[in-house]
């Protein structure tokens, strides 16, 4: 506030432009074209590995990594359906793939020479 703008003027402007009103819901209400391309790519890639991830979850049932992966997979499925947060969905997809790769490498028996 300064000499030209006092508290009353500031309050009127805020009310006029609805600066004090908050709306509930997602931060992004519309998606641009590039977001749809990202989700199309993610859906194709997820379709390729989804069955393998679920098979690994069955094998690892009851372990901490299985519980963490299952939670991430459930959130990923929800995010793929909503199609609102492309960057966060991509990050979560990469996390699931990294956990899957790590679990497979750690579960694979090593050749004894």
ABEGO torsion letter per residue (X at the ends): XBAABBAAAAAAAAAAAGAABBBBEBABABBBAAAAAAAAAAAAAAAAAAAAAAAAAAAABGBAAAAAAAAAAAAAAAAAAAGABAAAAAAAAAAAAAAAAAAAAAABBBBBX
